Amino acid sequence: MPMDDRLREELAAWLKFYRDLGIEDFYWRVAGSAPPVPPLAEVQPPAASAGAVEASAETVRRVTAPISSVGPPARSLSLFEAPPRREQETLEQVREDLGDCHRCRLAAGRRTIVFGQGNPRAALVFVGEAPGADEDEQGLPFVGRAGQLLNRLIQFIGMKREEVYICNIIKCRPPQNRTPAPDEIETCAPFLFRQIEAIQPRLVCCLGAPAMKTLLGIREGITRVRGQFFDYGNTKAFVAYHPAYILRNPREEKILREDFEKIRGFLKSAR
């Protein structure tokens, strides 16, 4: 069946969203038999207009045809299936490769690089958005008020901070704590993916919408998907509110505690 203009525009916007996150290789994951694949002649990019995105035949082929490999680990771990394992990388090697990073504009305003902290073989990894003022000062993730709340929640599930691993989607503080820009995420997220691949946790917890979108590519609002588990490479991912959101909305803390109870149950069942 031919693809109408509206569907073509939605597909183009979908492709642009993932490219903004630095993701370029895709496959269509389905249950059971594969759905019919429309001929490439029927899948054409929308006419050039404001917000329109050019979708090449090769790009459409990647979306509509299953593939066995989805590119280098740094760019593909967030796409449902982890790539075949090569030589196992360590966190130390990832940090060494990051170096005194000046790959994006954030380097000009940072005090320190906030790489991550915790157990290099943690069963549970927390991924937040970006360092704040306290984190930029100390070079450690989640050490401000949001970090204090996260520490209490980690204790709530019967663990210690040093047993988990904590990091962010970007390593440098954005000015005025603004949301990271797409090109900043594209530059820094590959190091996050490599961190997760090096740790090989049982569960990755996305704290907040930016982490959810970066790791899982979910475009829905976080209120619709929080508290849910998702396939993530060879492990699972979980979506929860960011502790900073709870500090601004204290009445929502009960929801966050309920979500962390789910995390505790998952880790217990996974042993």
PASEBA-1860 file (N, C-alpha, C; in nm, 3 decimals):
! residues 271
1> MPMDDRLR> 0.085/-0.119/0.000/0.000/0.000/0.000/0.089/0.124/0.000 ~ 0.062/0.220/-0.092/0.146/0.340/-0.097/0.145/0.415/0.035 ~ 0.255/0.482/0.064/0.269/0.560/0.188/0.221/0.702/0.162 ~ 0.126/0.749/0.245/0.073/0.883/0.222/0.169/0.988/0.276 ~ 0.141/1.115/0.245/0.232/1.224/0.281/0.250/1.235/0.431 ~ 0.143/1.215/0.507/0.152/1.228/0.652/0.246/1.123/0.710 ~ 0.235/0.999/0.662/0.321/0.892/0.712/0.466/0.915/0.673 ~ 0.488/0.966/0.551/0.625/0.996/0.510/0.686/1.104/0.597
9> EELAAWLK> 0.607/1.206/0.631/0.658/1.313/0.717/0.689/1.262/0.857 ~ 0.603/1.172/0.910/0.629/1.114/1.042/0.756/1.030/1.041 ~ 0.777/0.953/0.933/0.898/0.872/0.922/1.022/0.961/0.915 ~ 1.012/1.070/0.836/1.126/1.161/0.825/1.159/1.224/0.959 ~ 1.056/1.266/1.034/1.079/1.326/1.166/1.138/1.224/1.262 ~ 1.093/1.099/1.252/1.144/0.991/1.338/1.293/0.968/1.312 ~ 1.330/0.967/1.183/1.471/0.948/1.148/1.555/1.064/1.198 ~ 1.506/1.187/1.184/1.581/1.303/1.230/1.602/1.298/1.381
17> FYRDLGIE> 1.499/1.254/1.455/1.511/1.245/1.601/1.627/1.155/1.639 ~ 1.637/1.037/1.575/1.745/0.946/1.610/1.880/0.997/1.563 ~ 1.883/1.064/1.449/2.011/1.119/1.403/2.061/1.226/1.499 ~ 1.967/1.305/1.554/2.005/1.407/1.652/2.070/1.344/1.775 ~ 2.034/1.218/1.804/2.093/1.148/1.918/2.222/1.076/1.879 ~ 2.261/1.087/1.751/2.384/1.022/1.706/2.365/0.879/1.663 ~ 2.239/0.838/1.639/2.207/0.699/1.603/2.177/0.696/1.454 ~ 2.250/0.611/1.381/2.236/0.611/1.236/2.194/0.477/1.179
25> DFYWRVAG> 2.208/0.368/1.252/2.176/0.234/1.202/2.056/0.179/1.276 ~ 1.963/0.118/1.203/1.838/0.071/1.262/1.803/-0.067/1.209 ~ 1.720/-0.137/1.282/1.645/-0.247/1.223/1.508/-0.253/1.288 ~ 1.417/-0.318/1.224/1.279/-0.326/1.269/1.260/-0.453/1.348 ~ 1.244/-0.442/1.476/1.226/-0.559/1.561/1.079/-0.594/1.567 ~ 1.043/-0.720/1.533/0.903/-0.761/1.531/0.888/-0.892/1.604 ~ 0.768/-0.920/1.647/0.737/-1.048/1.710/0.678/-1.140/1.604 ~ 0.726/-1.265/1.597/0.673/-1.358/1.499/0.727/-1.328/1.361
33> SAPPVPPL> 0.642/-1.346/1.260/0.687/-1.325/1.123/0.704/-1.178/1.094 ~ 0.796/-1.150/1.002/0.825/-1.010/0.970/0.708/-0.949/0.894 ~ 0.676/-0.823/0.918/0.569/-0.757/0.845/0.611/-0.732/0.702 ~ 0.514/-0.712/0.612/0.552/-0.686/0.474/0.634/-0.559/0.463 ~ 0.735/-0.564/0.379/0.823/-0.449/0.360/0.782/-0.379/0.232 ~ 0.745/-0.252/0.236/0.704/-0.182/0.114/0.821/-0.165/0.021 ~ 0.796/-0.169/-0.110/0.904/-0.144/-0.205/0.967/-0.009/-0.181 ~ 1.097/-0.002/-0.206/1.166/0.125/-0.180/1.109/0.236/-0.265
41> AEVQPPAA> 1.055/0.202/-0.381/1.000/0.305/-0.468/0.882/0.376/-0.403 ~ 0.815/0.307/-0.309/0.700/0.366/-0.242/0.740/0.447/-0.122 ~ 0.864/0.437/-0.078/0.909/0.508/0.041/1.001/0.621/-0.002 ~ 0.945/0.736/-0.028/1.020/0.849/-0.076/1.020/0.959/0.029 ~ 1.124/1.039/0.036/1.129/1.148/0.133/1.024/1.252/0.099 ~ 0.973/1.325/0.200/0.877/1.430/0.174/0.942/1.543/0.097 ~ 0.858/1.622/0.030/0.910/1.736/-0.044/0.978/1.832/0.050 ~ 1.081/1.900/0.000/1.155/1.993/0.084/1.062/2.101/0.137
49> SAGAVEAS> 1.062/2.118/0.268/0.980/2.220/0.332/1.037/2.243/0.470 ~ 0.981/2.339/0.542/1.030/2.368/0.678/1.016/2.244/0.763 ~ 1.125/2.199/0.819/1.123/2.082/0.908/1.131/1.951/0.834 ~ 1.130/1.951/0.701/1.137/1.825/0.626/1.278/1.770/0.631 ~ 1.291/1.637/0.624/1.420/1.571/0.633/1.437/1.482/0.513 ~ 1.554/1.486/0.451/1.578/1.398/0.338/1.605/1.257/0.389 ~ 1.530/1.161/0.337/1.548/1.021/0.376/1.593/0.944/0.253 ~ 1.718/0.903/0.248/1.772/0.834/0.132/1.721/0.692/0.128
57> AETVRRVT> 1.733/0.629/0.008/1.689/0.490/-0.006/1.767/0.399/0.086 ~ 1.896/0.430/0.107/1.976/0.347/0.196/1.926/0.358/0.339 ~ 1.891/0.478/0.381/1.839/0.496/0.517/1.709/0.420/0.536 ~ 1.619/0.431/0.436/1.491/0.360/0.447/1.514/0.210/0.449 ~ 1.612/0.163/0.370/1.641/0.019/0.369/1.684/-0.027/0.507 ~ 1.760/0.056/0.581/1.803/0.019/0.715/1.684/0.006/0.810 ~ 1.583/0.092/0.790/1.468/0.090/0.880/1.378/-0.028/0.852 ~ 1.361/-0.062/0.723/1.261/-0.161/0.687/1.314/-0.302/0.673
65> APISSVGP> 1.445/-0.322/0.673/1.500/-0.456/0.656/1.581/-0.496/0.777 ~ 1.555/-0.616/0.836/1.635/-0.660/0.951/1.781/-0.674/0.914 ~ 1.870/-0.639/1.007/2.012/-0.657/0.987/2.070/-0.724/1.108 ~ 2.185/-0.785/1.092/2.244/-0.862/1.201/2.337/-0.779/1.287 ~ 2.386/-0.668/1.232/2.478/-0.585/1.307/2.437/-0.441/1.292 ~ 2.449/-0.363/1.396/2.401/-0.225/1.391/2.513/-0.127/1.420 ~ 2.630/-0.153/1.367/2.736/-0.053/1.375/2.821/-0.066/1.499 ~ 2.908/0.032/1.522/3.001/0.027/1.634/2.930/0.036/1.768
73> PARSLSLF> 2.985/-0.026/1.873/2.917/-0.030/2.002/2.878/0.106/2.055 ~ 2.960/0.208/2.036/2.931/0.338/2.095/2.801/0.396/2.043 ~ 2.761/0.362/1.918/2.642/0.421/1.861/2.524/0.325/1.855 ~ 2.539/0.201/1.893/2.432/0.107/1.867/2.375/0.039/1.990 ~ 2.439/0.053/2.105/2.394/-0.020/2.222/2.255/0.021/2.264 ~ 2.212/0.142/2.228/2.080/0.188/2.268/1.970/0.136/2.177 ~ 2.002/0.054/2.078/1.903/0.008/1.983/1.866/-0.138/2.005 ~ 1.821/-0.170/2.123/1.751/-0.295/2.151/1.838/-0.421/2.150
81> EAPPRREQ> 1.931/-0.434/2.060/2.016/-0.552/2.054/2.161/-0.507/2.056 ~ 2.238/-0.561/2.150/2.381/-0.525/2.157/2.454/-0.587/2.039 ~ 2.558/-0.524/1.990/2.637/-0.582/1.880/2.719/-0.700/1.930 ~ 2.769/-0.782/1.839/2.857/-0.892/1.881/2.974/-0.838/1.961 ~ 3.006/-0.905/2.069/3.111/-0.857/2.157/3.247/-0.870/2.090 ~ 3.325/-0.762/2.101/3.463/-0.767/2.058/3.548/-0.778/2.185 ~ 3.667/-0.725/2.181/3.749/-0.729/2.301/3.683/-0.648/2.411 ~ 3.672/-0.706/2.530/3.603/-0.640/2.641/3.678/-0.515/2.685
89> ETLEQVRE> 3.611/-0.402/2.684/3.670/-0.275/2.722/3.645/-0.250/2.870 ~ 3.737/-0.181/2.935/3.720/-0.147/3.076/3.682/0.000/3.089 ~ 3.630/0.036/3.207/3.598/0.176/3.233/3.723/0.263/3.226 ~ 3.834/0.210/3.273/3.959/0.285/3.268/3.997/0.318/3.124 ~ 3.975/0.224/3.034/4.008/0.249/2.894/3.915/0.353/2.833 ~ 3.788/0.347/2.870/3.693/0.447/2.821/3.732/0.586/2.871 ~ 3.767/0.594/3.000/3.807/0.723/3.057/3.934/0.775/2.992 ~ 4.027/0.687/2.966/4.151/0.729/2.901/4.123/0.782/2.761
97> DLGDCHRC> 4.033/0.717/2.690/3.998/0.762/2.556/3.926/0.897/2.560 ~ 3.844/0.919/2.662/3.775/1.048/2.677/3.876/1.160/2.696 ~ 3.978/1.135/2.776/4.085/1.231/2.798/4.037/1.363/2.854 ~ 4.109/1.470/2.823/4.071/1.606/2.862/3.981/1.661/2.751 ~ 3.861/1.609/2.746/3.775/1.624/2.628/3.743/1.770/2.594 ~ 3.761/1.802/2.465/3.719/1.931/2.410/3.642/1.906/2.280 ~ 3.562/1.800/2.279/3.491/1.763/2.157/3.367/1.847/2.132 ~ 3.318/1.920/2.232/3.201/2.006/2.212/3.218/2.135/2.290
105> RLAAGRRT> 3.124/2.226/2.273/3.133/2.360/2.333/3.130/2.360/2.485 ~ 3.080/2.254/2.548/3.067/2.253/2.693/3.202/2.255/2.764 ~ 3.307/2.213/2.696/3.439/2.211/2.758/3.484/2.350/2.801 ~ 3.439/2.452/2.729/3.484/2.589/2.757/3.435/2.639/2.892 ~ 3.322/2.589/2.941/3.266/2.640/3.065/3.271/2.547/3.184 ~ 3.327/2.429/3.166/3.329/2.334/3.277/3.448/2.357/3.368 ~ 3.437/2.308/3.490/3.552/2.303/3.581/3.617/2.165/3.573 ~ 3.535/2.061/3.578/3.587/1.924/3.573/3.498/1.837/3.485
113> IVFGQGNP> 3.555/1.728/3.436/3.479/1.625/3.366/3.420/1.532/3.470 ~ 3.291/1.508/3.463/3.224/1.417/3.558/3.198/1.287/3.484 ~ 3.291/1.195/3.495/3.285/1.071/3.416/3.183/0.973/3.472 ~ 3.189/0.946/3.600/3.101/0.848/3.664/3.165/0.797/3.791 ~ 3.089/0.726/3.871/3.141/0.678/3.998/3.067/0.550/4.038 ~ 3.143/0.457/4.095/3.079/0.338/4.149/3.150/0.210/4.115 ~ 3.077/0.102/4.131/3.127/-0.033/4.111/3.142/-0.061/3.961 ~ 3.261/-0.094/3.912/3.279/-0.121/3.769/3.213/-0.249/3.723
121> RAALVFVG> 3.160/-0.328/3.817/3.085/-0.449/3.783/2.946/-0.445/3.847 ~ 2.890/-0.327/3.854/2.762/-0.307/3.921/2.649/-0.380/3.848 ~ 2.557/-0.433/3.927/2.435/-0.491/3.869/2.337/-0.383/3.827 ~ 2.350/-0.266/3.887/2.256/-0.156/3.864/2.333/-0.029/3.827 ~ 2.297/0.030/3.713/2.356/0.156/3.668/2.248/0.262/3.661 ~ 2.274/0.379/3.719/2.184/0.493/3.709/2.242/0.593/3.609 ~ 2.156/0.640/3.521/2.198/0.738/3.421/2.110/0.862/3.434 ~ 2.173/0.973/3.468/2.100/1.099/3.477/2.121/1.184/3.353
129> EAPGADED> 2.098/1.315/3.368/2.103/1.405/3.252/2.240/1.468/3.234 ~ 2.285/1.546/3.332/2.410/1.620/3.319/2.458/1.663/3.457 ~ 2.586/1.693/3.471/2.634/1.743/3.600/2.575/1.881/3.632 ~ 2.555/1.907/3.761/2.516/2.038/3.808/2.636/2.109/3.869 ~ 2.608/2.215/3.943/2.717/2.296/4.000/2.801/2.216/4.099 ~ 2.736/2.142/4.189/2.811/2.063/4.287/2.894/1.955/4.219 ~ 2.835/1.890/4.119/2.905/1.784/4.048/3.024/1.840/3.970 ~ 3.004/1.958/3.907/3.111/2.023/3.833/3.226/2.062/3.926
137> EQGLPFVG> 3.192/2.099/4.048/3.293/2.140/4.146/3.374/2.019/4.195 ~ 3.304/1.909/4.222/3.370/1.793/4.284/3.416/1.687/4.184 ~ 3.363/1.692/4.062/3.399/1.591/3.964/3.331/1.458/3.985 ~ 3.221/1.456/4.063/3.148/1.333/4.093/3.000/1.352/4.059 ~ 2.933/1.247/4.013/2.792/1.260/3.976/2.700/1.254/4.098 ~ 2.590/1.327/4.091/2.484/1.320/4.193/2.538/1.339/4.334 ~ 2.597/1.454/4.359/2.645/1.484/4.494/2.572/1.604/4.556 ~ 2.483/1.668/4.479/2.403/1.777/4.532/2.277/1.725/4.600
145> RAGQLLNR> 2.174/1.807/4.608/2.049/1.768/4.674/1.985/1.648/4.605 ~ 1.986/1.647/4.472/1.930/1.533/4.399/2.009/1.406/4.430 ~ 2.140/1.420/4.445/2.223/1.306/4.479/2.194/1.253/4.618 ~ 2.167/1.342/4.712/2.132/1.299/4.848/2.002/1.219/4.848 ~ 1.906/1.263/4.767/1.781/1.187/4.756/1.807/1.052/4.689 ~ 1.890/1.051/4.585/1.922/0.923/4.520/1.991/0.829/4.618 ~ 2.078/0.880/4.702/2.144/0.796/4.801/2.042/0.730/4.894 ~ 1.942/0.807/4.937/1.838/0.751/5.025/1.757/0.643/4.953
153> LIQFIGMK> 1.731/0.665/4.826/1.656/0.566/4.749/1.738/0.439/4.727 ~ 1.867/0.454/4.708/1.954/0.336/4.695/1.954/0.257/4.825 ~ 1.959/0.326/4.937/1.950/0.258/5.067/1.813/0.193/5.083 ~ 1.710/0.257/5.031/1.574/0.206/5.039/1.561/0.068/4.974 ~ 1.637/0.044/4.868/1.630/-0.087/4.801/1.735/-0.183/4.855 ~ 1.797/-0.146/4.967/1.889/-0.238/5.034/2.028/-0.242/4.976 ~ 2.071/-0.133/4.912/2.204/-0.129/4.853/2.280/-0.008/4.905 ~ 2.408/-0.003/4.874/2.492/0.111/4.908/2.535/0.180/4.779
161> REEVYICN> 2.565/0.308/4.792/2.605/0.384/4.673/2.725/0.322/4.603 ~ 2.820/0.271/4.681/2.940/0.214/4.620/2.913/0.081/4.548 ~ 2.795/0.024/4.567/2.760/-0.100/4.499/2.704/-0.076/4.359 ~ 2.654/0.043/4.332/2.595/0.074/4.203/2.693/0.161/4.123 ~ 2.657/0.191/3.999/2.736/0.285/3.919/2.645/0.399/3.877 ~ 2.696/0.523/3.887/2.616/0.642/3.860/2.689/0.728/3.758 ~ 2.616/0.773/3.656/2.676/0.859/3.553/2.566/0.942/3.487 ~ 2.602/1.018/3.386/2.508/1.102/3.313/2.527/1.084/3.164
169> IIKCRPPQ> 2.430/1.134/3.087/2.443/1.119/2.942/2.551/1.210/2.887 ~ 2.580/1.323/2.954/2.694/1.404/2.916/2.784/1.426/3.037 ~ 2.909/1.458/3.013/3.010/1.460/3.120/3.045/1.600/3.170 ~ 2.994/1.704/3.103/3.028/1.841/3.142/2.900/1.919/3.172 ~ 2.909/2.012/3.265/2.792/2.090/3.304/2.752/2.189/3.195 ~ 2.626/2.187/3.151/2.578/2.290/3.057/2.561/2.423/3.129 ~ 2.577/2.534/3.060/2.558/2.665/3.124/2.419/2.679/3.184 ~ 2.415/2.733/3.305/2.288/2.753/3.377/2.207/2.624/3.389
177> NRTPAPDE> 2.274/2.510/3.385/2.208/2.380/3.398/2.100/2.358/3.293 ~ 2.117/2.416/3.175/2.018/2.397/3.070/2.019/2.252/3.022 ~ 1.915/2.213/2.948/1.909/2.080/2.890/2.017/2.065/2.784 ~ 2.087/1.953/2.781/2.191/1.933/2.679/2.133/1.944/2.538 ~ 2.209/2.006/2.450/2.167/2.020/2.310/2.190/1.888/2.235 ~ 2.114/1.865/2.127/2.128/1.739/2.053/2.271/1.710/2.009 ~ 2.344/1.812/1.961/2.480/1.786/1.915/2.574/1.753/2.031 ~ 2.545/1.807/2.150/2.626/1.774/2.268/2.601/1.629/2.310
185> IETCAPFL> 2.476/1.587/2.302/2.443/1.448/2.334/2.507/1.355/2.232 ~ 2.499/1.392/2.104/2.557/1.308/1.999/2.707/1.289/2.020 ~ 2.773/1.393/2.068/2.917/1.386/2.089/2.953/1.302/2.210 ~ 2.876/1.314/2.317/2.914/1.253/2.445/2.851/1.116/2.470 ~ 2.732/1.092/2.416/2.662/0.967/2.446/2.739/0.840/2.410 ~ 2.820/0.839/2.303/2.896/0.717/2.276/2.983/0.671/2.392 ~ 3.035/0.765/2.471/3.113/0.726/2.587/3.024/0.664/2.695 ~ 2.902/0.713/2.708/2.806/0.652/2.800/2.775/0.509/2.757
193> FRQIEAIQ> 2.748/0.488/2.628/2.718/0.353/2.580/2.835/0.258/2.608 ~ 2.958/0.309/2.591/3.076/0.226/2.616/3.091/0.196/2.766 ~ 3.056/0.292/2.851/3.058/0.267/2.995/2.964/0.152/3.030 ~ 2.843/0.158/2.977/2.744/0.054/3.008/2.792/-0.081/2.954 ~ 2.847/-0.082/2.835/2.897/-0.206/2.777/3.012/-0.264/2.861 ~ 3.097/-0.176/2.916/3.208/-0.223/2.998/3.159/-0.281/3.130 ~ 3.055/-0.221/3.188/3.003/-0.267/3.318/2.920/-0.393/3.303 ~ 2.839/-0.400/3.196/2.747/-0.512/3.174/2.654/-0.533/3.294
201> PRLVCCLG> 2.575/-0.434/3.328/2.484/-0.447/3.443/2.363/-0.532/3.410 ~ 2.290/-0.569/3.513/2.162/-0.638/3.492/2.052/-0.538/3.456 ~ 2.065/-0.416/3.507/1.961/-0.316/3.487/2.022/-0.177/3.473 ~ 1.972/-0.101/3.376/2.009/0.039/3.360/1.885/0.123/3.391 ~ 1.896/0.211/3.489/1.783/0.295/3.528/1.801/0.434/3.467 ~ 1.708/0.472/3.380/1.709/0.604/3.318/1.638/0.702/3.412 ~ 1.713/0.797/3.464/1.656/0.896/3.555/1.621/1.022/3.476 ~ 1.494/1.035/3.441/1.449/1.152/3.369/1.435/1.130/3.219
209> APAMKTLL> 1.364/1.224/3.155/1.334/1.211/3.013/1.457/1.215/2.922 ~ 1.555/1.303/2.944/1.672/1.302/2.854/1.745/1.168/2.851 ~ 1.762/1.106/2.967/1.827/0.975/2.970/1.741/0.871/2.900 ~ 1.610/0.878/2.922/1.518/0.784/2.856/1.526/0.797/2.705 ~ 1.524/0.920/2.654/1.527/0.941/2.510/1.661/0.900/2.450 ~ 1.769/0.927/2.522/1.902/0.896/2.469/1.927/0.746/2.464 ~ 1.891/0.675/2.570/1.920/0.533/2.577/1.817/0.448/2.504 ~ 1.691/0.489/2.507/1.585/0.404/2.454/1.517/0.462/2.330
217> GIREGITR> 1.543/0.589/2.301/1.479/0.648/2.184/1.330/0.667/2.198 ~ 1.279/0.670/2.320/1.135/0.685/2.344/1.096/0.831/2.332 ~ 0.996/0.860/2.251/0.954/0.997/2.229/0.833/1.036/2.314 ~ 0.768/0.940/2.373/0.653/0.971/2.457/0.698/1.046/2.583 ~ 0.603/1.113/2.647/0.633/1.178/2.773/0.667/1.076/2.880 ~ 0.754/1.113/2.970/0.801/1.019/3.072/0.687/0.975/3.164 ~ 0.586/1.058/3.182/0.475/1.020/3.270/0.400/0.898/3.217 ~ 0.410/0.872/3.087/0.339/0.758/3.027/0.418/0.628/3.032
225> VRGQFFDY> 0.550/0.638/3.052/0.632/0.516/3.046/0.711/0.490/3.174 ~ 0.712/0.585/3.268/0.788/0.563/3.391/0.733/0.441/3.464 ~ 0.824/0.374/3.534/0.784/0.253/3.605/0.781/0.129/3.519 ~ 0.828/0.138/3.394/0.825/0.025/3.302/0.966/-0.023/3.270 ~ 0.976/-0.152/3.238/1.101/-0.214/3.197/1.103/-0.228/3.045 ~ 1.222/-0.217/2.988/1.239/-0.230/2.844/1.362/-0.315/2.814 ~ 1.358/-0.385/2.700/1.476/-0.455/2.654/1.582/-0.353/2.617 ~ 1.706/-0.382/2.656/1.816/-0.291/2.627/1.941/-0.373/2.605
233> GNTKAFVA> 1.974/-0.396/2.479/2.087/-0.482/2.450/2.065/-0.620/2.509 ~ 2.164/-0.667/2.586/2.153/-0.797/2.651/2.101/-0.786/2.793 ~ 2.049/-0.670/2.829/2.002/-0.650/2.965/1.865/-0.582/2.961 ~ 1.829/-0.513/3.067/1.701/-0.442/3.077/1.726/-0.297/3.116 ~ 1.632/-0.213/3.078/1.634/-0.073/3.118/1.503/-0.040/3.188 ~ 1.509/0.057/3.277/1.393/0.098/3.356/1.386/0.250/3.354 ~ 1.266/0.305/3.348/1.247/0.450/3.341/1.186/0.500/3.471 ~ 1.248/0.602/3.529/1.199/0.663/3.654/1.218/0.814/3.646
241> YHPAYILR> 1.144/0.884/3.730/1.163/1.028/3.739/1.303/1.061/3.791 ~ 1.354/1.175/3.749/1.482/1.223/3.801/1.459/1.273/3.944 ~ 1.551/1.246/4.037/1.534/1.295/4.174/1.512/1.447/4.181 ~ 1.572/1.523/4.088/1.552/1.668/4.090/1.406/1.704/4.068 ~ 1.336/1.625/3.987/1.193/1.649/3.966/1.115/1.629/4.096 ~ 1.155/1.530/4.173/1.086/1.502/4.300/1.113/1.614/4.399 ~ 1.232/1.671/4.396/1.262/1.783/4.485/1.171/1.902/4.454 ~ 1.136/1.917/4.326/1.046/2.027/4.288/0.900/1.990/4.309
249> NPREEKIL> 0.872/1.860/4.317/0.734/1.811/4.333/0.732/1.705/4.443 ~ 0.745/1.745/4.568/0.761/1.649/4.679/0.648/1.546/4.688 ~ 0.529/1.582/4.644/0.417/1.487/4.654/0.434/1.367/4.562 ~ 0.527/1.377/4.467/0.551/1.266/4.375/0.653/1.166/4.430 ~ 0.708/1.190/4.548/0.811/1.102/4.601/0.758/0.960/4.620 ~ 0.630/0.948/4.655/0.571/0.815/4.672/0.582/0.734/4.544 ~ 0.561/0.800/4.430/0.569/0.731/4.301/0.713/0.683/4.276 ~ 0.809/0.769/4.308/0.948/0.730/4.288/0.986/0.613/4.378
257> REDFEKIR> 0.938/0.612/4.500/0.965/0.500/4.590/0.901/0.371/4.537 ~ 0.782/0.384/4.481/0.718/0.265/4.422/0.802/0.211/4.306 ~ 0.856/0.302/4.227/0.940/0.258/4.115/1.067/0.189/4.165 ~ 1.127/0.244/4.269/1.248/0.182/4.323/1.217/0.047/4.388 ~ 1.096/0.030/4.435/1.055/-0.101/4.485/1.053/-0.202/4.370 ~ 1.013/-0.157/4.252/1.016/-0.245/4.134/1.161/-0.280/4.099 ~ 1.249/-0.184/4.112/1.391/-0.211/4.086/1.444/-0.316/4.182 ~ 1.409/-0.302/4.310/1.453/-0.401/4.409/1.400/-0.539/4.374
265> GFLKSAR> 1.273/-0.547/4.336/1.214/-0.676/4.298/1.282/-0.737/4.176 ~ 1.314/-0.654/4.079/1.379/-0.705/3.960/1.517/-0.761/3.991 ~ 1.597/-0.686/4.066/1.731/-0.731/4.099/1.728/-0.859/4.183 ~ 1.631/-0.868/4.271/1.619/-0.987/4.354/1.584/-1.110/4.269 ~ 1.496/-1.091/4.173/1.454/-1.204/4.087/1.562/-1.242/3.987 ~ 1.651/-1.146/3.956/1.755/-1.171/3.857/1.876/-1.243/3.912 ~ 1.881/-1.263/4.043/1.998/-1.328/4.104/2.002/-1.476/4.070
END
